[in-house]
Amino acid sequence: MLRKVITWAIVIFIIYYLATDPTGAAHALQSAFNGLRSAGNSLARFVNKL
């Protein structure tokens, strides 16, 4: 039960954040994608070196 309440609280917070600060949310999302792209590039370089 507590886990469900915490999950809903996180979802509501994310929706609130997106609604009140869309520019900040866009920057956060862009940073997350850049991190994933960097991790993917690093993994590809590692596999190519094998």
N, C-alpha and C positions, 0 to 999 in steps of 0.2 A: 504494500500500500504506500509506504513512504517513497519507494522508488518511483511509483507512478506520479505522485505529487511533485517530486523533484523534477521529473521529466517535463511535466506540464509547466512548471515554473520556468524552466529553461526555455521552452518553446515560446511562452508568453513574453519573456524578456527579449528574446531575439526579434519577435514581431514588433515589440515596442521600440527596440533600438532601430530597426529598419524604418519604422514609420517616423521617428523623431529626428533621425540623423542619417538620411540616405547617402550623403557624401562620405561620411565616416564609414558606413557599412560597405560602400563600394571600394574604398581604400583597403579595408580589412579583407574583403574578398579577393581583391587583386593581389595583396600580399600573400594570401594563402595559396593562390594559384601559382604565383612566382616561386614560392617555396616548393610546391609539388613539382614544378617544371625543373627546378634546380636539382631536386632529388632524383628525378627521372634521368636527367642528363648525367649525373654522377654515376648512377647505376649502369647506364649504357656504356660509359667510359670504362667502368670496372669490368663489365662483361666482355668488352672488346679487347681488353688487355689480357684476358685469360686466353 
